[in-house]
Amino acid sequence: MSTEKIILGIDPGTTIMGFGIIRIQGKKMEFVQMNELLLQKYSDPYTKLKLIFERTIELIDTYHPDEIAIEAPFFGKNVQSMLKLGRAQGVAMAAGLSRQIPITEYLPKKIKMAITGNGNASKEQVAKMLQSTLGLKELPKNLDSTDGLAAAVCHFYNEGKIDTGKGYSGWDAFVKQNEKRVKK
């Protein structure tokens, strides 16, 4: 009896949102799609968030992922950049949660470690390893889509391991795990 699972990986961003989709059959991983949502032509930050939400919903409705893996924001010195990135991630997560899809966050270092064995690997090294592992003919110009794909592959590699990061199966699970953040 073969079980199939679809994993959507997202690299959130307010300039470019990268995403990748893999199909798992048994223990075998197969590339489905990767692409990016280009947002740099929009100046209004709320339009960007709306487009991230709508594109994520469109991906969910088209590919019916069983799980979503999302890259967690890394800590940088620019607070405004962190805030924008957190909003983009939150909107993508809200889209998944609205469809009751379990979401797991992975730190960039954890994703790089899972793909290359080196938590400090470059985007190019991650992309080349994915190309080799999944038999991709060519790599995209922007590597945000391979970053999204890397999140999905990382999730597959970490399946069944106890420490996979924060995971939520829906709004109820999020509220239960974050009771102090919810106003009653």
Secondary structure by P-SEA (a helix, b strand, c coil): cbbbbbbbbbbccccbbbbbbbbbcccbbbbcbbbbbbccccccaaaaaaaaaaaaaaaaaaccccbbbbbcccccccaaaaaaaaaaaaaaaaaaaaabbbbbbbcaaaaaaaacccccccaaaaaaaaaaaaccccccccaaaaaaaaaaaaaaaaccccccccccccaaaaaaaccccccc
